Amino acid sequence: MSGIWVVLCWLKPQSLWEMADRVHWTTLAVLTGLMVLSRALELSGYLAFWGRRLLARLPGERRLAVGLVMFSGLLSAVVTNDVALFIVVPLTLSLAGVATLPIGRLIVFEALAVNAGSSLSPIGNPQNLYLWQRSGVSFGEFLLAMLPLGVGLMVLLLLLVPLAFPKAFIRLETVMNLPSERLQKPLWAALIGYPLFLFAVEMGWAAQAMAGVLLVMLVVARRAVFSIDWLLLVVFVLMFINLSMIGELSVVQEAIGTMKQWPGGDTSVGVLLSQLLSNVPATLLLAQQSEWQPLAWGVSVGGFGLVMGSMANLIALRLARQPGMLMEFHRWSIPMLVLGWLFAAVWLSALAR
């Protein structure tokens, strides 16, 4: 990303102020606040505890898979897709020690679940967060616009579960101690902080809300501030600058204009470009020339298909470190891409009538 920035600056020299104007700072402020709050919730240990308690009540392999898919999807809508994976994948890997399970396939379905579940929420993934801030619509309006897609993708994924997992009975150990009392402060700070932070963002106080989260967490859970992926935020700054400059190139504008004439318009372009660039860069590149809702649907569906479609896919496979994961992933992700694309095309065409 930094190499591309150097080349673009050589081709089209600009001042630091001009490059700074290309960055959507409000989106970065919201993303920073959510990352800190999510990290505090993760560090409290309570999500892992509640998740393990839930799994202990699911006696069959298929029911376990359904539980993990639902848990992953719903969690991703609240704490973002990548954070959900950092919670659910280690939890799933820990189950290998207490039962014989298809761990790799379970993690593949968790990756697909966070792509599906995060699509319905304005804060579920970076592309939704950016489009929500850019569109100017309220939290509720964005949620309602994405709800059919998020629910539809989750239903499609659940329909694939019986094809992937048998009804075989499994036995899990249920012993797991509660996290220590000292970890309750990060838990309560995060649980109270989430609605307050989102209310402040809705009121247009994103920068102030981020500063408030950082100050509170430095007192309550300092580790949550220093252990988030700050490099990821730097990458986003470079992505804003690079893709804004790339989008101004005449050859790129002509290519995107041609693609928009294809069936499906903005949605199809979002799906296809996500397969080449990943869905977050595709969103940044297309946002200035597209309507936000068809684009949001397209890049959400584009998270399926090839493993590069979404950063969440790469995170899941990297955390899993299971043999044969790449082939197993595409075995289920490509059908989800086809089914999700068809669902989006039919639904949006029906709305257009």
N, C-alpha and C positions, 0 to 999 in steps of 0.2 A: 504493500500500500504506500509506503514512504517512497519507494522507487518510482511508482507512477506519479506521485506528487512532484518529484524532482523533474521528471520529463515534461509534465504539463506546465510547470513554472518556466521551463526553458522555452517551450513552444509559445506560451502566452504569459509573459511576465506580469505579475501583479504585486501590489503592496500588501503588507500584512493586514491592513485595515480592510482592503477589498476581499481578501480571503476570509477574514473573520465574519464579514457580512454574509458569506455563503453558509455559515454554520447555523443550524436551528438550535439556538442555545436553550430555548424553553424545553425542547424535547430532551436535551442532555441533562437539564436540571431535574426533570421528572424521573428520568431513567436513573440518575444518581440516587435520588431519594428512595426510589423503590428497591434498588439494589441493596442499600444499607438496611432498610426495614426487613427485606427478605432474608438477608444474612443474619440479622439478629434473631429472627424467628427460627432459622435453621440451627444456629448455635445454641438455642435454648434446649434443644434435644427433644422437645415435646412433640414435634411433628413425627419424628421417627418412632417415638413411643406410641403415639396414637395409631400410626400406620401399622406397626407390628401387632397391636391389639386387634386391629381390624382384620389383618390377615389370619390371625390365629382362629378367627371365627368362620373361616371359609374352608370347609373340609375337602373339597374336590378341586382337581387341577383346573377344570374349566371355570369353576366359580372363583378360584383364585385369580385366574387371568382376567375375568370380568371385573373383579374387585380392584386389581391393579390398574386396569385401563380407566375405570371410573375415577379412582383416586388420583391418578396422574393427570387426567384431563381436567378435573375440577380444580386441583391444586395449581395447575399451570395458569388457569384463568385468574388466579389471585396473586401468585408470587412469581409469575413469568415462567416461560417454558424451560429455560436453562436451569433456573433455580430449582424447579420441580424435579428435574432429572438428577440434580446433585443430591436430592433427598431420597428419591424413589429407587434409583439404580443401586446405590450402596445397600439400601434396605433389601432389595431383591437378591443381591449377591450374598448377603448374609444368610438367606434362606437355603443356600446350597449346602450349608453345614448341618442342616436339620432335616433335609428331605431330598429325594432324588427328583429333580425338576428340570425342564428344558429352560434353563436360565437365559441362554442367548435369545431364544424366541420371545420369552417374557419381556426382555429389555427392548427388543425390536418393537413390540406392541406398545410399550411405554413411550418410546420415542414417537411413534405414530399418534399416540393418545395426546401427548403434550402439543403436537402440531395442531391436532383437531380442537382440543379444548381451549387452547390459548387464542384461537381465532375469534372466539365470540366476545372477548373482553378487550376494552381499549388499552388495558395494561398487561395483556397476556403475553405480548411479544414486542420486540422493538419496532417492527414495521407498523403494527397497529397503533402503538404509542405515537409514532411520528405522524401517521395519517390523521389520528384523532386531533393532535395539536394543530396540524396544518389545516384541517377541514373547518375548524371553528364550531363544530356541533357540540352539544352537551354530552356528558358521559352516558346518560340514558339513551339519547338518540343514536349514538354510535353502537351501544349495546343492542338496541332493537334492530338496527340495520344488519348486524353481524349474527344475531341469534339464530336465524334459519340455517345459516351455513355451519355454525358451530355445532348445533344440535344434529344437523344432517350428517356431518362428518363423523360425529361420535356414534351415531346409529349405524352408519356404514361399517365402521371399524368393529363394532360389537357383533355385527352380522358375520364378520370374518372369523371371530373367535372360535365358534364351533368347528370350523374347518382346520384350525391350527392346534386346538387343545382337546384332548379326550376328557371324559368324565371321571377319569381315574381318581380314586380316593387317596388323599395324602394326610399325613399326620405331622403336625407342627408343634414344637415346644412353645409354650405360651409364657414362659418365665422371662420377665424383663422389668427391671427396677425402674421406678420413677426417677427422672432427672433430679439432681440435688436442688435444694431450695434456693441456692445462690443463682440458679439459672432462671428463676421466675421473673427477675427484673427485665431481662431482654424479652421474655415472652410477653409480658404485659405492656412493655413499651412499644413493641411491634404491633400487638393487637389493637391498642388504643391509637397508635400512630397512623395506621393504615387509613381509617376513615377520615381522620383530621387532615392528613396529607392530601387525600383525594379531594376533600372539600375545598382546601386552599387552592389546589390546582384548578378546580372548576371555577373558582372566583377570580382566576387570573393572577394568582400570587405564587407561581411556580418557583421562582428564585428564592423568595422568602421562605417558602415551605421547605425547600431543600436545605437552606441554611439552618432552619429550626431543627430538622431531623438530625443533621450532622452535630449540632451543639448538644442536643439531648443524648444522642448515642455516645458521644465522647464522654459523657458523665456516666451513663447507665451501662453501656456495652461497647467500650472502646475498641475491642477486637473486631466488632462488626464494621467499623469505619475503616480500619486499616487492612482488613482481609478481603475486601471486595476487589474485583478485577478492574483496577484503575486503568490498566493498559487497554482494556476494552473500550473505555471512554475516549482514550486517545485515538484508537482505531476509528471510532465513530466520527470524530472531528475530521480526520483525514478522508473518510468516506464522503462526508458532506461536501468537502472542498473538491475532491477528485471527481465525483460523479456529477456535481454541478457544472464543472468545467467540461467534462466529457459530453454532457447533455447539450452543451452549446455548440459542439462541433456540427457543421452542416451535414456531414456524411451520416452522423448518428441520428440527427433529426429526420433526415430523409428515410433512413432505414426504419425508424420507429413509426413514422407516418405511413409507410407501406404496410407494416405489420398490423396497424390499427384498422386497415381495410379488410383484414381477414375475418372470417366468422368468429364472433365472440368479442371482437374489439378489445377494449382495455383488459378485460378478464383473461382472454387468451394470451395477450402479450405478456401479462403478468405471470401466467403459468409457465410459458415457454422461456422467458428471460430468467426466471428463477432457477430453471434447470441448468442454465449456463453460468449465472453469476451468484446464485443463492438469493433467497427472497428479500433480505434486507437491502443489499445493493440494488437489486432490481427495483425496489420501491423508491429508493432515493433517486434513481435515474429517471423513472417514469412519472413521478409525482407531479411535476410541473406541467405535464402535458396530458394528464388523465383525470377523469372524475374519480373521486376518492373511493366510493363504494365498490364499483366494478373492479378497481385496482386492488382494493383490500381483499376482495373475494379471490381474485386471481393469484395474488402472491401467497395467500393462505393455502390454497390448493397446491400451489407450486412448491410448498414445503415437502410434499410427498414426491414420489418418483425417484429420481437419482439422489444418492446420499448427499450430494452437494446442494440440494434444494433448500436446506435449512441448516443453520449452525447447530440446532438442537440434535439433528441426526448425527453429526460428527461428534458432538459431546457425548451422546449415549454410547456410540461405538467405542470411543476412546476410554470411557469409564468401564465398559464391560470387559474388554480385553479377552473375549471369548473366540475360539477358533471358528472360522467359517461364517463370521457375522455379516460380512459384506454381502455374500450371496443370499443369506437368510433375510437380510434387510430388504433387498430388492425383490425378493420373492413375494413379499407382502406390500411393500411400498408402491410398486408400480401399479398393481391392481387398485390400490387406494387412489392413486393419481387419476386413473381412468374413470373410476366411479365418482370421485369428487368433482372432476371436471364436467362430467355429464350432468351431475346434480346441479352444479352452479349454472351451467348453460340453460338447463330447463327452467330453473327457478327464476333467473334473471330475465329470460325471454318472456316468461309468464307475467312478470311485473311490468315489463315494457308495453304490454298490450293494453 
